[in-house]
Amino acid sequence: MEFIYLAFILVLAAFLGFELINKVPATLHTPLMSGANAISGVTLIGALVSAGSDNTELTTWLGFAAVVFASINVVGGYLVTDRMLSMFKSKQNSSDTK
């Protein structure tokens, strides 16, 4: 029965997340990405704690997978944020760095 509740929460969260992201205007994507990176950083810390716990081998492997996926999310988020912010830089500043 607990699995049904967890599956329901997962489906509800996915639907809600999809609906919220579709309603966000393009001008707010960069600040939201920065906030999402901060949340992913917290997730990464929790994943490290889970991977380092000495409970069961399954917990360690799931924690390791969580560390990998959270790291990909954080790095990808910062790359996307940097790329979006570079779009707002003036052309004169970008030619000075070459």
Residue pairs with C-beta under 8 A, 6 or more apart in sequence:
24 32
29 84
30 81
30 84
30 85
33 77
33 80
33 81
33 84
34 81
36 77
37 74
37 77
37 78
37 81
40 70
40 73
40 74
40 77
41 74
43 66
43 70
43 73
44 67
44 70
44 71
44 74
46 66
47 63
47 66
47 67
47 69
47 70
48 63
48 67
49 63
50 59
50 62
50 63
50 66
51 60
51 63
51 64
51 66
51 67
52 63
53 59
53 60
53 63
54 60
86 94
